[in-house]
Amino acid sequence: MQATQLHDLTLSDAAALVRARRVSPVELTRAMLARVERLDSQLISYITVTAEAALAAAEQAEQAARAGDERPLLGVPLALKDLFDTAGVRTTGGAKILAERVPQRDATAVARLRQAGAVLLGKLNMHEFAFGVSTANPHFGICRNPWDPSRIPGGSSGGSGAALAAGLCFGSLGSDTGGSIRIPAALCGITGLKPTYGRVSRAGVVPLSWSLDHAGPMARTVRDVALLLTVIAGHDPADPASATVPVPDFTAGLEDGVGGLRIGLPRAYFYEQLEDDVAQAVEAAVAALRAEGAEVREVTVPHLDVATAAFAPIISAEAAAYHQRWLRERPQDYGEDVRQRLSQGLLYPAVDYVNAQRARRRVLDGFLQVLSEVEVLLTPTVPVTAPPIPGPAVATPNPLTRCTFPVNLTGLPALSLPCGFDRQGLPVGLQIIGRPFDEATVLRVGHAYQRLTDWHTRRPMIY
């Protein structure tokens, strides 16, 4: 296979070709590193590229493949959002404060990727300390959307979304506190999953808000995401929130289709304040799944009216608690937007935080009530397509998180995948929300949709 074609493989196909010894891990890795060198000066999706280490790992993977090693990710080049600890490689959290921090050990999820044979290309750009949705990073450069470099890729996992859309890695890990996997997935036209809270260990992941943070996979297709989740999921004693639940092979039931599945459309709230092109794309996705045999019904999620009031004190107070010392000693080392958000978190009274946690339970109860009647909920991921890059110290508007943050309050699994484009050629995202620890059904619905459509196969002009 020619190097010019290698970057267009899916993660799953690349892994299968390596196991079949039809593609060399070294060949894959060299092809990806060449693309990063050629294209990333336009996107700034990487903070650190570990070319020498990646090629050494690829050579080891090539030897293992010759010996019959069939690990699921053997020789496949991936990249990581730069808040996952990597032994011997700096992990900055997108922040000046951590710019020279070099962990001694891998985050648990990273260790599991390595154990599965993955080759790590480097660390990806992100919104500073994951506290924002633009990835207009003042310390490591403004990350740009491959579909239109004048627009944001979303965030905080914006480097992951941009790199995947541009073919600069085959898969990535992101984190999601209010939408930080799903928003860049939607704005960059790739696939990203926020698993159930506790499904994937966050040990060794720079925190934003420990009761809202989720770690999860990002890739081009649902099958790729399912493969990554199977590798990284599972109990970890190093994460106090880690759940002791079985980990299935998430790729096993992907072909089961949606016939007879009950899909809920929570039109109140989630289908409000949408751009016309977003609304049309999502309605077309609903119609496609209905035509495949899904039972689609309109539902109402109770208690969403308290979600905003619950979310703000929790994320702000928990983030401020983590940053309290640095805010006192090094306030000048934060970007203006992040410093303002963190400083506001110091002002919340304890009673507001406690009441927010109580309200959070009501939001979860509302979702669980509806999900007892349907298997999944279908919504837009983001009400708009990618906005222009903001000016200095200008916060990106809250509409980007409108459909995502309530799901962080609940801890429920949620997938974003591409479902169309607006009239400017910018991607639109579809969100699928499921029951606790039922990622398998969420992924099954997403894969059924991707079998019907080709949105996930389209590539930006920079490609």
Secondary structure by P-SEA (a helix, b strand, c coil): ccccccccccaaaaaaaaaaccccaaaaaaaaaaaaaccccccccccccaaaaaaaaaaaaaaaaaaccccccccbbbbbcccccccccccccccccccccccccccaaaaaaaaabbbbcbbbbccccccccccccccccbbbbcccccccccccaaaaaaaaaacccccbbbbbcccaaaaaaaaacbbbbbcccccccccccccccccccccccccccaaaaaaaaaacccccccccccccccccccccccccccccbbbbbccccccccccaaaaaaaaaaaaaaaaaccbbbbbbbccccccccccaaaaaaaaaaaaccccccccccccaaaaaaaaaaaaccaaaaaaaaaaaaaaaaaaaaaaaaccbbbbbccccccccccccccccccccccccaaaaaacbbbbbbbccccccbbbbbbbbbbcccaaaaaaaaaaaaaaaccccccccccc
